[in-house]
Amino acid sequence: WSKFELRNLTILRKLVCGFNLRYQLGVYFGYIKRCHSTACPWIQAWQTKIARRHNGLSMTPHLTTWSHSNAGNNLYQIDLLNNGIGPASIKSFSIQVDGRPVNGEGTEPITKVLKILFPQYEYRSSQAYVSKGYMMSDKENRPLVSVQFIGNHLPKPEEVEHATKRVRLVIHYESVYGDKHCLDTETLHIN
């Protein structure tokens, strides 16, 4: 082979291989485009589902109760608090004593509960409740009931603790994403 022929063969090889490579890349990228356009809606739906789940977890409320007392002043209090991450939309609020519902409007059920639990004692009290539609923000703390016993005849702390165990508080609530939750003091020990 002469130098001229070798050079021409090299140029021809480059043209053929280059064309073949360009053709193969064109087919490959065309395939990728078709796959991408077909898979894109599925990938987007999956990403949306993952993002929604993440946002739902990052906006989860958690209602609980907290009790505290000052036995020296005969003061007892039970608070409702949302120690979750997101707000809680209250759907229902109910109270039972010994398994029987206590009905009424506003704070009336809590007043009735105190009369049922402590009929023989004198006390001063303040009550609160959360009604349907109330949006309890995260980290919010709401005193439900505060009782200060007065007079000469006072209950022992153990008697107050026993009385609070007779009461069942049930609050149904939802997160902003519509996830349903329930605070039930029968299954939750008051702290």
Salt bridges, closest charged atoms under 4 A:
ASP79 OD2 - HIS68 NE2 2.91
ASP98 OD2 - ARG166 NH2 2.72
GLU108 OE2 - LYS112 NZ 3.53
GLU140 OE2 - ARG142 NH2 2.54
GLU161 OE2 - LYS165 NZ 3.56
GLU174 OE2 - LYS180 NZ 2.83
ASP184 OD2 - ARG168 NH2 2.50
GLU186 OE1 - ARG168 NH1 3.99
